[in-house]
Amino acid sequence: MKIDLDILPTKHIGATVSVKIRTKYFGNTVFLVDTGSPISMMSGYDLLKLKIPTNQQYTVDEIPVNLGGNSILISNELRDITLTFLNKNVLKLKQIYVSNDLRTGKNSAPMVQSLLGYDFLVENKFFLHYKPSDNIAYLEN
């Protein structure tokens, strides 16, 4: 399976790779592919934006996570998640954690970006191909 990624320039030196994912609920969202994150995580902002029912969440022991210099707490997870990529590839995840950044309102922005982490890459046996000089980025297993 091959999943094409987008290379997004950042304000800092370098770029980040991301993939747009369609959900069975209400639309699409973007996940960053973060090889430095031990866990995959959906932001609370995306959870609200996509109108994923809260009865789909399970409470877990709080996990403190440091991401990009920010410390956040994770206390919920979604289980048996199906991710549909825009190229129609479908993957099932055993779990994805949910961050506690449940801000709401018209002008609210995500505090934390949704991530596909190291656990996602290992579970699905993905290899990250990344050659920014030629604008090439994709996952393949």
Buried (B, 14 or more C-beta within 10 A) or exposed (E): EEBBBBBEEEEEEEBBBBBBBBBEEEEEBBBBBBEEBEBBBBBBBBBBBBEBEEEBBEEEEEBEBEBEEEEBEBBBBBEEBEBBBEEEEEBEBEBBBBBBBBEEEEEEEBBBBBBBBBBBBEBBEBEEEBEEEEEEBBBEE
